[in-house]
């Protein structure tokens, strides 16, 4: 049986690869979207970045790769067993890329699973809660008269900020101490988004989280971050 190639994925016919031999990234520069591009930049893995606007995620071409119609998604032409491999969900993509390159995930088993723990903390907590805050405080949900949704997501976001602040209170440089990992890459884009796009500094009491905000600045200062934040371009 012939091995699957990039050409076997319908999405590749719509968003045509510049180089079909390298990882294909289908994304948009949102907090979730830039996780993949920043990781690719940190790992030095070559990739084609395809801009998928949010109104394009329900097209048949995109759904053929990700039936959950969310960015980011990737196809690795040189995936497991030497054939093309498609993957979606930003956390899964981070783990896949880290495993492929042998970086951004500790080798020690305990540290590895602790890193995954913090990755899941972002996926299950910070991402959904910050995102719901943005919806009810900034976007369409702000028209809802009932204050309860805004209060709930504001308070929960503050609480999650407190969890991070406690983590950094011992002076650690990164979430896992001295080692920069997928946990950092998953988390800091959401803090950046809350501060810069939601204007949630006061709502999240960021001034009371100095260790967390210093960590955010360290993440933003990394050269790979600066490159990854603008990939793919918004067009």
N, CA, C and O of each residue as an XYZ file, in Angstrom:
940
protein
N       0.847     -1.194      0.000
C       0.000      0.000      0.000
C       0.885      1.247      0.000
O       1.813      1.360      0.800
N       0.590      2.170     -0.895
C       1.393      3.381     -1.007
C       1.253      4.244      0.237
O       0.179      4.345      0.830
N       2.351      4.855      0.610
C       2.316      5.734      1.765
C       1.618      7.043      1.408
O       1.714      7.537      0.284
N       0.914      7.591      2.400
C       0.196      8.840      2.198
C       1.188      9.981      1.989
O       2.209     10.064      2.672
N       0.877     10.855      1.040
C       1.706     12.015      0.756
C       0.890     13.289      0.968
O      -0.321     13.239      1.183
N       1.562     14.405      0.905
C       0.877     15.691      1.076
C      -0.237     15.855      0.057
O      -1.286     16.416      0.374
N      -0.027     15.377     -1.157
C      -1.026     15.512     -2.215
C      -2.324     14.778     -1.896
O      -3.359     15.069     -2.497
N      -2.285     13.827     -0.953
C      -3.487     13.095     -0.569
C      -4.400     13.898      0.343
O      -5.519     13.472      0.627
N      -3.941     15.049      0.805
C      -4.754     15.906      1.667
C      -5.410     16.989      0.817
O      -4.706     17.811      0.231
N      -6.740     17.011      0.733
C      -7.421     18.004     -0.118
C      -7.059     19.450      0.206
O      -7.068     20.304     -0.681
N      -6.741     19.729      1.460
C      -6.420     21.099      1.843
C      -5.205     21.621      1.083
O      -5.081     22.824      0.849
N      -4.317     20.719      0.703
C      -3.095     21.141      0.003
C      -3.370     21.606     -1.420
O      -2.516     22.233     -2.048
N      -4.556     21.300     -1.927
C      -4.915     21.767     -3.263
C      -5.443     23.200     -3.231
O      -5.408     23.907     -4.238
N      -5.930     23.616     -2.070
C      -6.442     24.978     -1.924
C      -5.355     25.923     -1.432
O      -5.128     26.980     -2.020
N      -4.686     25.539     -0.354
C      -3.543     26.288      0.144
C      -2.294     25.566     -0.357
O      -1.775     24.669      0.308
N      -1.831     25.958     -1.507
C      -0.782     25.204     -2.191
C       0.579     25.408     -1.510
O       0.934     26.535     -1.165
N       1.325     24.343     -1.319
C       2.631     24.455     -0.659
C       3.672     25.135     -1.543
O       3.692     24.968     -2.762
N       4.534     25.905     -0.887
C       5.699     26.434     -1.593
C       6.769     25.360     -1.688
O       7.472     25.243     -2.692
N       6.876     24.579     -0.617
C       7.817     23.466     -0.570
C       7.100     22.261      0.025
O       6.912     22.207      1.240
N       6.697     21.302     -0.787
C       5.912     20.168     -0.291
C       6.694     19.197      0.580
O       6.132     18.227      1.087
N       7.978     19.448      0.756
C       8.797     18.545      1.568
C       8.872     18.969      3.033
O       9.427     18.243      3.858
N       8.316     20.142      3.367
C       8.425     20.637      4.738
C       7.039     20.738      5.382
O       6.020     20.610      4.703
N       7.014     20.965      6.679
C       5.757     21.049      7.432
C       4.889     22.171      6.883
O       5.365     23.274      6.613
N       3.620     21.869      6.725
C       2.640     22.838      6.270
C       1.815     23.297      7.478
O       1.179     22.483      8.148
N       1.833     24.596      7.747
C       1.084     25.167      8.860
C      -0.097     25.948      8.317
O       0.062     26.815      7.457
N      -1.276     25.638      8.821
C      -2.497     26.333      8.437
C      -3.001     27.053      9.687
O      -3.456     26.419     10.639
N      -2.914     28.376      9.672
C      -3.138     29.074     10.928
C      -3.482     30.534     10.701
O      -3.610     30.995      9.567
N      -3.628     31.249     11.807
C      -3.878     32.683     11.823
C      -3.292     33.193     13.131
O      -3.333     32.472     14.128
N      -2.744     34.418     13.169
C      -2.038     34.874     14.363
C      -2.945     35.261     15.541
O      -3.007     36.423     15.941
N      -3.633     34.272     16.074
C      -4.389     34.402     17.318
C      -3.552     33.793     18.443
O      -2.517     33.188     18.165
N      -3.970     33.933     19.712
C      -3.202     33.290     20.790
C      -3.003     31.791     20.580
O      -1.933     31.266     20.889
N      -4.005     31.101     20.067
C      -3.819     29.678     19.786
C      -2.965     29.463     18.544
O      -2.109     28.579     18.515
N      -3.201     30.276     17.524
C      -2.502     30.083     16.260
C      -1.002     30.264     16.356
O      -0.244     29.516     15.738
N      -0.563     31.261     17.132
C       0.877     31.526     17.182
C       1.645     30.514     18.012
O       2.874     30.484     17.951
N       0.959     29.688     18.784
C       1.677     28.633     19.514
C       2.492     27.777     18.545
O       3.667     27.496     18.780
N       1.851     27.371     17.460
C       2.510     26.472     16.510
C       3.666     27.163     15.799
O       4.745     26.585     15.665
N       3.452     28.397     15.343
C       4.523     29.086     14.614
C       5.697     29.420     15.520
O       6.848     29.338     15.090
N       5.428     29.796     16.767
C       6.522     30.075     17.700
C       7.308     28.810     17.985
O       8.539     28.839     18.018
N       6.612     27.697     18.192
C       7.315     26.433     18.433
C       8.157     26.033     17.233
O       9.299     25.601     17.398
N       7.622     26.166     16.044
C       8.380     25.839     14.832
C       9.637     26.703     14.727
O      10.700     26.217     14.339
N       9.513     27.972     15.069
C      10.672     28.866     15.039
C      11.689     28.483     16.112
O      12.890     28.464     15.844
N      11.223     28.182     17.316
C      12.125     27.782     18.389
C      12.878     26.506     18.035
O      14.058     26.366     18.358
N      12.208     25.590     17.383
C      12.796     24.287     17.061
C      13.633     24.315     15.794
O      14.388     23.381     15.521
N      13.500     25.387     15.017
C      14.249     25.471     13.774
C      13.754     24.509     12.717
O      14.515     24.108     11.837
N      12.489     24.134     12.791
C      11.912     23.238     11.792
C      11.380     24.067     10.619
O      10.579     24.977     10.834
N      11.796     23.783      9.410
C      11.288     24.546      8.265
C       9.803     24.282      8.039
O       9.320     23.167      8.234
N       9.087     25.328      7.625
C       7.643     25.171      7.430
C       7.123     26.207      6.441
O       7.702     27.280      6.271
N       6.023     25.856      5.801
C       5.248     26.785      4.992
C       4.095     27.281      5.845
O       3.351     26.475      6.404
N       3.934     28.588      5.955
C       2.849     29.162      6.746
C       1.732     29.641      5.828
O       1.941     30.530      5.003
N       0.550     29.057      5.971
C      -0.607     29.408      5.157
C      -1.618     30.165      6.005
O      -2.042     29.684      7.056
N      -2.000     31.343      5.549
C      -2.982     32.146      6.276
C      -4.378     31.576      6.057
O      -4.873     31.519      4.932
N      -4.999     31.157      7.152
C      -6.380     30.675      7.111
C      -7.215     31.655      7.922
O      -7.178     31.641      9.153
N      -7.959     32.496      7.240
C      -8.802     33.449      7.944
C      -9.932     32.706      8.660
O     -10.341     31.620      8.250
N     -10.419     33.314      9.729
C     -11.354     32.592     10.590
C     -12.645     32.229      9.874
O     -13.323     31.281     10.272
N     -12.997     32.967      8.823
C     -14.201     32.603      8.061
C     -13.917     31.522      7.021
O     -14.814     31.117      6.282
N     -12.667     31.057      6.966
C     -12.319     29.977      6.043
C     -12.229     28.618      6.730
O     -12.005     27.604      6.069
N     -12.400     28.590      8.039
C     -12.234     27.325      8.752
C     -13.426     26.388      8.587
O     -13.356     25.221      8.973
N     -14.510     26.887      8.020
C     -15.672     26.024      7.776
C     -15.774     25.601      6.308
O     -16.778     25.015      5.902
N     -14.752     25.891      5.519
C     -14.752     25.467      4.129
C     -14.471     23.968      4.046
O     -13.817     23.417      4.932
N     -14.948     23.305      3.005
C     -14.692     21.867      2.869
C     -13.201     21.535      2.892
O     -12.798     20.507      3.437
N     -12.386     22.403      2.302
C     -10.955     22.129      2.241
C     -10.343     22.087      3.639
O      -9.573     21.181      3.958
N     -10.689     23.072      4.472
C     -10.115     23.083      5.816
C     -10.706     21.961      6.668
O      -9.983     21.301      7.414
N     -11.999     21.745      6.561
C     -12.648     20.695      7.347
C     -12.117     19.308      6.999
O     -12.191     18.391      7.818
N     -11.587     19.152      5.801
C     -11.025     17.857      5.433
C      -9.802     17.513      6.279
O      -9.454     16.342      6.425
N      -9.151     18.535      6.834
C      -8.018     18.308      7.733
C      -8.451     18.374      9.178
O      -8.075     17.516      9.977
N      -9.239     19.382      9.529
C      -9.696     19.531     10.908
C     -11.216     19.646     10.944
O     -11.758     20.715     10.668
N     -11.908     18.567     11.280
C     -13.370     18.599     11.323
C     -13.907     19.501     12.433
O     -15.096     19.818     12.458
N     -13.032     19.913     13.351
C     -13.448     20.815     14.433
C     -13.320     22.284     14.034
O     -13.551     23.165     14.863
N     -12.961     22.561     12.803
C     -12.886     23.891     12.192
C     -12.205     24.960     13.065
O     -12.716     26.069     13.218
N     -11.052     24.607     13.628
C     -10.270     25.564     14.405
C      -8.822     25.555     13.916
O      -8.289     24.522     13.509
N      -8.200     26.740     13.968
C      -6.758     26.799     13.708
C      -6.044     26.696     15.045
O      -6.626     27.036     16.075
N      -4.788     26.232     15.057
C      -3.964     25.834     13.917
C      -4.133     24.361     13.582
O      -4.696     23.586     14.356
N      -3.629     23.994     12.408
C      -3.520     22.598     12.011
C      -2.236     22.471     11.193
O      -1.764     23.448     10.611
N      -1.687     21.286     11.152
C      -0.455     21.070     10.387
C      -0.549     19.777      9.592
O      -1.343     18.888      9.898
N       0.282     19.702      8.570
C       0.584     18.439      7.898
C       2.102     18.318      7.857
O       2.797     19.213      7.376
N       2.593     17.220      8.358
C       4.025     16.928      8.276
C       4.230     15.902      7.167
O       3.837     14.746      7.325
N       4.835     16.298      6.048
C       5.049     15.347      4.946
C       5.960     14.192      5.337
O       5.959     13.145      4.688
N       6.731     14.383      6.393
C       7.646     13.352      6.872
C       7.258     12.962      8.290
O       8.040     13.098      9.231
N       6.052     12.482      8.414
C       5.522     12.131      9.721
C       5.871     10.723     10.156
O       6.782     10.108      9.602
N       5.154     10.208     11.148
C       5.404      8.840     11.622
C       5.324      7.823     10.481
O       4.493      7.937      9.580
N       6.190      6.851     10.546
C       6.257      5.788      9.528
C       6.630      6.320      8.147
O       6.419      5.650      7.136
N       7.190      7.539      8.114
C       7.680      8.074      6.857
C       6.618      8.528      5.885
O       6.882      8.646      4.689
N       5.412      8.785      6.381
C       4.368      9.267      5.484
C       3.758     10.550      6.017
O       3.983     10.924      7.168
N       2.988     11.219      5.179
C       2.388     12.493      5.553
C       1.391     12.283      6.689
O       0.649     11.301      6.725
N       1.402     13.240      7.613
C       0.607     13.113      8.832
C      -0.024     14.453      9.160
O       0.671     15.463      9.269
N      -1.341     14.462      9.317
C      -2.058     15.677      9.662
C      -2.426     15.690     11.138
O      -2.697     14.647     11.733
N      -2.431     16.889     11.722
C      -2.707     17.004     13.156
C      -3.341     18.357     13.436
O      -2.990     19.364     12.820
N      -4.286     18.366     14.379
C      -4.888     19.622     14.836
C      -4.985     19.593     16.350
O      -4.654     18.589     16.981
N      -5.438     20.694     16.932
C      -5.411     21.021     18.362
C      -4.013     21.514     18.733
O      -3.028     20.784     18.620
N      -3.951     22.759     19.176
C      -2.653     23.406     19.396
C      -1.785     22.672     20.405
O      -0.571     22.584     20.218
N      -2.381     22.139     21.477
C      -1.588     21.413     22.465
C      -0.981     20.148     21.899
O       0.176     19.828     22.171
N      -1.767     19.425     21.105
C      -1.264     18.209     20.469
C      -0.148     18.540     19.482
O       0.836     17.807     19.381
N      -0.303     19.639     18.759
C       0.729     20.057     17.806
C       2.024     20.381     18.539
O       3.099     19.982     18.092
N       1.940     21.099     19.659
C       3.142     21.419     20.431
C       3.866     20.158     20.880
O       5.088     20.065     20.770
N       3.114     19.193     21.383
C       3.740     17.949     21.846
C       4.357     17.178     20.687
O       5.439     16.607     20.825
N       3.680     17.160     19.558
C       4.202     16.458     18.390
C       5.510     17.086     17.915
O       6.490     16.383     17.668
N       5.520     18.396     17.789
C       6.713     19.083     17.299
C       7.879     18.928     18.276
O       9.019     18.724     17.859
N       7.590     19.026     19.575
C       8.637     18.858     20.577
C       9.221     17.451     20.513
O      10.434     17.269     20.617
N       8.358     16.468     20.344
C       8.823     15.086     20.254
C       9.639     14.873     18.980
O      10.651     14.172     18.996
N       9.201     15.470     17.894
C       9.885     15.300     16.614
C      11.299     15.872     16.672
O      12.241     15.273     16.153
N      11.439     17.037     17.308
C      12.732     17.714     17.338
C      13.574     17.344     18.551
O      14.772     17.626     18.584
N      12.959     16.717     19.544
C      13.694     16.376     20.749
C      14.053     17.586     21.592
O      15.079     17.594     22.272
N      13.209     18.606     21.549
C      13.441     19.833     22.314
C      12.107     20.343     22.851
O      11.040     19.914     22.411
N      12.187     21.270     23.814
C      11.034     21.944     24.414
C      10.192     21.034     25.292
O       9.106     21.422     25.722
N      10.674     19.839     25.561
C      10.002     18.909     26.464
C      11.096     18.144     27.204
O      11.908     17.468     26.572
N      11.130     18.241     28.531
C      12.221     17.598     29.278
C      12.310     16.099     29.033
O      11.300     15.437     28.796
N      13.521     15.573     29.093
C      13.725     14.137     28.943
C      13.362     13.381     30.214
O      12.855     12.262     30.142
N      13.614     13.972     31.368
C      13.274     13.320     32.629
C      11.772     13.047     32.676
O      10.986     13.972     32.473
N      11.343     11.799     32.939
C       9.916     11.473     32.881
C       9.047     12.333     33.793
O       7.980     12.792     33.385
N       9.503     12.554     35.027
C       8.711     13.373     35.935
C       8.559     14.795     35.443
O       7.462     15.353     35.461
N       9.667     15.388     34.999
C       9.620     16.750     34.482
C       8.776     16.825     33.210
O       8.070     17.805     32.969
N       8.867     15.775     32.408
C       8.090     15.744     31.173
C       6.597     15.819     31.468
O       5.879     16.619     30.869
N       6.138     14.991     32.386
C       4.706     14.980     32.666
C       4.268     16.210     33.458
O       3.112     16.623     33.366
N       5.171     16.794     34.228
C       4.841     18.050     34.889
C       4.676     19.162     33.847
O       3.811     20.027     33.984
N       5.505     19.130     32.817
C       5.362     20.095     31.723
C       4.017     19.916     31.030
O       3.326     20.892     30.736
N       3.650     18.665     30.772
C       2.353     18.387     30.144
C       1.220     18.847     31.048
O       0.197     19.335     30.568
N       1.399     18.692     32.355
C       0.409     19.180     33.313
C       0.149     20.674     33.120
O      -1.001     21.108     33.070
N       1.227     21.457     33.011
C       1.067     22.901     32.835
C       0.537     23.245     31.447
O      -0.159     24.247     31.280
N       0.855     22.435     30.467
C       0.264     22.615     29.145
C      -1.252     22.425     29.222
O      -2.010     23.196     28.633
N      -1.687     21.394     29.954
C      -3.116     21.141     30.108
C      -3.788     22.252     30.921
O      -4.955     22.569     30.694
N      -3.057     22.835     31.858
C      -3.566     23.973     32.629
C      -3.923     25.124     31.687
O      -4.942     25.792     31.862
N      -3.082     25.341     30.704
C      -3.411     26.376     29.722
C      -4.587     25.962     28.856
O      -5.514     26.743     28.645
N      -4.550     24.744     28.360
C      -5.586     24.288     27.444
C      -6.962     24.253     28.099
O      -7.960     24.611     27.474
N      -7.014     23.825     29.353
C      -8.297     23.679     30.028
C      -8.716     24.874     30.851
O      -9.887     24.997     31.210
N      -7.765     25.775     31.164
C      -8.069     26.894     32.037
C      -7.859     28.244     31.393
O      -8.819     28.938     31.057
N      -6.605     28.615     31.222
C      -6.303     29.970     30.757
C      -6.921     30.264     29.394
O      -7.528     31.319     29.210
N      -6.777     29.359     28.448
C      -7.332     29.612     27.120
C      -8.840     29.820     27.134
O      -9.319     30.865     26.692
N      -9.594     28.853     27.630
C     -11.058     29.020     27.635
C     -11.536     30.201     28.482
O     -12.430     30.937     28.064
N     -10.957     30.389     29.657
C     -11.439     31.453     30.536
C     -11.086     32.838     30.000
O     -11.925     33.738     30.001
N      -9.843     33.010     29.541
C      -9.464     34.297     28.963
C     -10.296     34.570     27.707
O     -10.727     35.699     27.470
N     -10.514     33.533     26.915
C     -11.293     33.698     25.691
C     -12.730     34.103     25.965
O     -13.283     34.952     25.266
N     -13.342     33.497     26.985
C     -14.714     33.868     27.329
C     -14.779     35.286     27.900
O     -15.740     36.017     27.661
N     -13.752     35.663     28.654
C     -13.695     37.045     29.120
C     -13.690     37.993     27.907
O     -14.434     38.972     27.867
N     -12.841     37.680     26.928
C     -12.771     38.526     25.747
C     -14.115     38.638     25.042
O     -14.499     39.710     24.576
N     -14.822     37.518     24.969
C     -16.119     37.539     24.284
C     -17.109     38.436     25.017
O     -17.769     39.272     24.400
N     -17.214     38.264     26.337
C     -18.244     38.988     27.088
C     -17.845     40.415     27.445
O     -18.717     41.250     27.687
N     -16.556     40.713     27.482
C     -16.131     42.054     27.861
C     -15.752     42.928     26.672
O     -15.805     44.155     26.758
N     -15.366     42.293     25.550
C     -14.821     43.069     24.435
C     -15.617     42.893     23.149
O     -15.876     43.863     22.437
N     -16.004     41.662     22.851
C     -16.622     41.385     21.557
C     -18.154     41.353     21.671
O     -18.728     42.139     22.425
N     -18.811     40.470     20.947
C     -20.268     40.510     20.832
C     -20.988     40.384     22.169
O     -22.044     40.985     22.368
N     -20.420     39.604     23.083
C     -21.087     39.379     24.363
C     -21.204     40.602     25.232
O     -21.950     40.586     26.212
N     -20.487     41.670     24.906
C     -20.557     42.881     25.733
C     -21.945     43.506     25.692
O     -22.279     44.334     26.540
N     -22.762     43.113     24.704
C     -24.123     43.623     24.608
C     -25.061     42.929     25.596
O     -26.182     43.391     25.808
N     -24.617     41.829     26.200
C     -25.438     41.110     27.171
C     -25.557     41.957     28.432
O     -24.545     42.358     29.005
N     -26.762     42.226     28.860
C     -26.973     43.106     30.014
C     -26.639     42.418     31.331
O     -26.176     43.067     32.269
N     -26.866     41.132     31.407
C     -26.582     40.409     32.650
C     -25.087     40.487     32.944
O     -24.288     40.057     32.111
N     -24.677     41.022     34.103
C     -23.248     41.154     34.406
C     -22.585     39.849     34.838
O     -21.358     39.780     34.921
N     -23.378     38.817     35.114
C     -22.826     37.589     35.668
C     -21.750     36.951     34.793
O     -20.711     36.561     35.325
N     -21.946     36.821     33.465
C     -20.878     36.212     32.657
C     -19.558     36.967     32.749
O     -18.504     36.351     32.904
N     -19.604     38.295     32.656
C     -18.363     39.069     32.744
C     -17.705     38.912     34.107
O     -16.485     38.783     34.208
N     -18.520     38.924     35.148
C     -17.970     38.778     36.492
C     -17.337     37.403     36.675
O     -16.257     37.277     37.253
N     -18.014     36.386     36.181
C     -17.487     35.027     36.334
C     -16.140     34.879     35.644
O     -15.186     34.388     36.248
N     -16.051     35.296     34.387
C     -14.817     35.090     33.638
C     -13.712     36.051     34.073
O     -12.528     35.734     33.957
N     -14.095     37.213     34.568
C     -13.085     38.111     35.137
C     -12.483     37.500     36.388
O     -11.262     37.456     36.537
N     -13.340     37.026     37.293
C     -12.852     36.462     38.549
C     -12.030     35.197     38.319
O     -11.009     34.992     38.975
N     -12.463     34.363     37.406
C     -11.720     33.133     37.139
C     -10.383     33.450     36.476
O      -9.382     32.792     36.760
N     -10.355     34.436     35.609
C      -9.090     34.824     34.982
C      -8.118     35.378     36.011
O      -6.921     35.096     35.949
N      -8.616     36.157     36.950
C      -7.766     36.647     38.035
C      -7.202     35.486     38.847
O      -6.025     35.475     39.208
N      -8.060     34.516     39.126
C      -7.603     33.369     39.909
C      -6.488     32.623     39.184
O      -5.491     32.241     39.797
N      -6.657     32.418     37.882
C      -5.642     31.718     37.099
C      -4.342     32.519     37.041
O      -3.254     31.943     37.070
N      -4.453     33.829     36.960
C      -3.258     34.668     37.025
C      -2.545     34.456     38.358
O      -1.316     34.459     38.421
N      -3.330     34.271     39.421
C      -2.739     34.017     40.726
C      -1.996     32.694     40.794
O      -0.972     32.588     41.469
N      -2.505     31.689     40.099
C      -1.818     30.394     40.051
C      -0.449     30.557     39.387
O       0.548     30.019     39.867
N      -0.411     31.291     38.299
C       0.864     31.539     37.627
C       1.811     32.340     38.519
O       3.001     32.039     38.603
N       1.276     33.355     39.178
C       2.127     34.185     40.031
C       2.766     33.361     41.143
O       3.936     33.548     41.476
N       1.994     32.459     41.705
C       2.537     31.572     42.740
C       3.643     30.691     42.171
O       4.634     30.413     42.847
N       3.472     30.257     40.936
C       4.479     29.409     40.288
C       5.805     30.156     40.134
O       6.876     29.569     40.289
N       5.727     31.438     39.833
C       6.944     32.218     39.595
C       7.484     32.896     40.846
O       8.524     33.553     40.795
N       6.798     32.746     41.949
C       7.190     33.456     43.170
C       8.544     33.016     43.705
O       9.177     33.750     44.464
N       9.001     31.815     43.313
C      10.297     31.336     43.812
C      11.463     31.821     42.956
O      12.605     31.411     43.165
N      11.170     32.697     41.989
C      12.225     33.269     41.172
C      12.571     32.473     39.928
O      13.547     32.787     39.248
N      11.784     31.443     39.616
C      12.074     30.632     38.435
C      11.956     31.470     37.168
O      11.146     32.394     37.097
N      12.759     31.143     36.180
C      12.767     31.904     34.929
C      11.621     31.512     34.017
O      10.985     32.368     33.402
N      11.362     30.222     33.931
C      10.311     29.690     33.065
C       9.378     28.832     33.898
O       9.659     28.565     35.066
N       8.279     28.401     33.317
C       7.305     27.607     34.080
C       7.952     26.374     34.683
O       7.612     25.973     35.796
N       8.889     25.767     33.949
C       9.555     24.561     34.448
C      10.932     24.867     35.054
O      11.758     23.966     35.199
N      11.174     26.110     35.401
C      12.434     26.453     36.042
C      13.422     27.052     35.056
O      13.199     28.133     34.512
N      14.518     26.337     34.833
C      15.553     26.850     33.931
C      15.316     26.476     32.473
O      15.997     26.987     31.584
N      14.355     25.587     32.219
C      14.150     25.069     30.862
C      12.879     25.650     30.249
O      11.787     25.503     30.796
N      13.040     26.303     29.117
C      11.917     26.841     28.348
C      11.236     25.688     27.629
O      11.903     24.891     26.970
N       9.922     25.588     27.745
C       9.213     24.410     27.231
C       7.924     24.795     26.511
O       7.571     25.968     26.387
N       7.244     23.760     26.046
C       5.947     23.961     25.395
C       4.933     24.585     26.345
O       3.979     25.217     25.890
N       5.117     24.421     27.656
C       4.195     25.036     28.616
C       4.256     26.552     28.527
O       3.225     27.221     28.593
N       5.455     27.095     28.378
C       5.597     28.541     28.214
C       4.963     28.999     26.907
O       4.212     29.974     26.874
N       5.278     28.282     25.832
C       4.782     28.673     24.515
C       3.262     28.621     24.454
O       2.640     29.446     23.784
N       2.662     27.666     25.143
C       1.207     27.561     25.137
C       0.545     28.707     25.889
O      -0.548     29.144     25.530
N       1.206     29.189     26.928
C       0.550     30.081     27.877
C       0.746     31.556     27.591
O      -0.216     32.322     27.648
N       1.965     31.977     27.286
C       2.195     33.426     27.241
C       1.430     34.149     26.145
O       1.096     35.317     26.345
N       1.120     33.534     24.980
C       0.339     34.289     23.995
C      -1.028     34.735     24.517
O      -1.557     35.759     24.084
N      -1.595     33.969     25.442
C      -2.890     34.352     25.996
C      -2.762     35.549     26.930
O      -3.647     36.404     26.960
N      -1.670     35.622     27.696
C      -1.461     36.803     28.529
C      -1.199     38.029     27.671
O      -1.709     39.116     27.943
N      -0.398     37.838     26.635
C      -0.155     38.943     25.703
C      -1.463     39.420     25.099
O      -1.716     40.623     25.036
N      -2.294     38.492     24.658
C      -3.568     38.861     24.058
C      -4.483     39.572     25.031
O      -5.155     40.537     24.668
N      -4.512     39.094     26.280
C      -5.369     39.730     27.280
C      -4.921     41.158     27.550
O      -5.747     42.058     27.695
N      -3.621     41.360     27.617
C      -3.099     42.694     27.908
C      -3.225     43.638     26.724
O      -3.636     44.786     26.888
N      -2.875     43.165     25.528
C      -2.769     44.061     24.385
C      -4.051     44.187     23.570
O      -4.323     45.245     23.003
N      -4.837     43.121     23.508
C      -6.039     43.160     22.677
C      -7.324     43.285     23.494
O      -8.257     43.970     23.076
N      -7.379     42.632     24.652
C      -8.548     42.768     25.521
C      -8.437     43.978     26.439
O      -9.426     44.394     27.043
N      -7.215     44.555     26.550
C      -6.979     45.661     27.480
C      -7.434     45.281     28.890
O      -8.101     46.055     29.577
N      -7.056     44.068     29.301
C      -7.538     43.492     30.558
C      -6.556     43.654     31.713
O      -6.668     42.957     32.721
N      -5.598     44.562     31.578
C      -4.618     44.733     32.645
C      -5.249     45.010     33.983
O      -4.887     44.383     34.979
N      -6.187     45.939     34.032
C      -6.860     46.259     35.289
C      -7.805     45.147     35.706
O      -7.833     44.759     36.874
N      -8.582     44.630     34.756
C      -9.558     43.587     35.084
C      -8.889     42.345     35.658
O      -9.427     41.713     36.567
N      -7.717     41.993     35.133
C      -7.009     40.803     35.598
C      -6.016     41.116     36.717
O      -5.308     40.231     37.197
N      -5.971     42.381     37.123
C      -5.064     42.829     38.185
C      -3.615     42.432     37.893
O      -2.916     41.886     38.746
N      -3.192     42.721     36.670
C      -1.852     42.325     36.256
C      -0.762     43.030     37.054
O       0.340     42.502     37.202
N      -1.066     44.226     37.571
C      -0.064     44.943     38.350
C       0.245     44.248     39.673
O       1.258     44.531     40.312
N      -0.638     43.338     40.073
C      -0.414     42.571     41.303
C       0.279     41.236     41.016
O       0.463     40.420     41.920
N       0.661     41.021     39.760
C       1.321     39.773     39.353
C       2.671     40.102     38.722
O       2.888     39.773     37.556
N       3.580     40.737     39.450
C       4.832     41.204     38.837
C       5.706     40.081     38.308
O       6.337     40.238     37.263
N       5.759     38.948     39.007
C       6.610     37.847     38.544
C       6.093     37.282     37.227
O       6.870     36.944     36.334
N       4.773     37.186     37.118
C       4.163     36.667     35.891
C       4.397     37.614     34.727
O       4.688     37.176     33.614
N       4.271     38.903     34.978
C       4.445     39.863     33.892
C       5.906     39.960     33.465
O       6.185     40.218     32.294
N       6.839     39.758     34.387
C       8.257     39.716     34.006
C       8.534     38.491     33.144
O       9.302     38.556     32.184
N       7.899     37.376     33.495
C       8.030     36.167     32.664
C       7.482     36.406     31.262
O       8.083     35.978     30.277
N       6.340     37.089     31.172
C       5.766     37.406     29.864
C       6.762     38.201     29.029
O       6.930     37.917     27.843
N       7.414     39.174     29.612
C       8.372     39.980     28.871
C       9.571     39.141     28.417
O      10.105     39.362     27.330
N       9.986     38.196     29.234
C      11.088     37.307     28.822
C      10.670     36.467     27.616
O      11.451     36.272     26.684
N       9.440     35.976     27.645
C       8.948     35.186     26.514
C       8.887     36.033     25.241
O       9.294     35.585     24.169
N       8.380     37.249     25.367
C       8.224     38.123     24.207
C       9.559     38.558     23.629
O       9.652     38.865     22.440
N      10.596     38.587     24.463
C      11.908     39.047     24.005
C      12.665     37.999     23.197
O      13.664     38.326     22.555
N      12.217     36.764     23.216
C      12.929     35.723     22.489
C      12.815     35.954     20.978
O      11.723     36.236     20.486
N      13.914     35.841     20.240
C      13.869     36.056     18.789
C      12.858     35.160     18.079
O      12.182     35.606     17.152
N      12.748     33.908     18.501
C      11.789     33.002     17.861
C      10.359     33.471     18.080
O       9.502     33.290     17.215
N      10.099     34.073     19.235
C       8.769     34.623     19.494
C       8.467     35.737     18.514
O       7.383     35.779     17.931
N       9.413     36.636     18.329
C       9.190     37.769     17.446
C       8.911     37.304     16.020
O       8.085     37.892     15.321
N       9.598     36.256     15.592
C       9.343     35.730     14.243
C       8.006     35.004     14.180
O       7.250     35.170     13.222
N       7.713     34.200     15.199
C       6.506     33.394     15.179
C       5.225     34.187     15.321
O       4.179     33.764     14.828
N       5.288     35.338     15.992
C       4.081     36.129     16.205
C       3.506     36.689     14.908
O       2.336     37.071     14.871
N       4.284     36.743     13.875
C       3.793     37.318     12.599
C       3.679     36.244     11.517
O       3.647     36.563     10.329
N       3.618     34.976     11.922
C       3.449     33.881     10.973
C       2.223     33.047     11.328
O       2.055     32.643     12.478
N       1.379     32.792     10.353
C       1.400     33.363      9.006
C       0.936     34.817      9.033
O       0.289     35.239      9.991
N       1.255     35.581      8.004
C       0.808     36.980      7.984
C      -0.709     37.077      7.913
O      -1.375     36.189      7.381
N      -1.244     38.157      8.451
C      -2.702     38.343      8.429
C      -3.225     38.593      7.019
O      -4.395     38.326      6.745
N      -2.390     39.094      6.129
C      -2.722     39.421      4.731
C      -3.690     40.573      4.602
O      -4.053     40.952      3.489
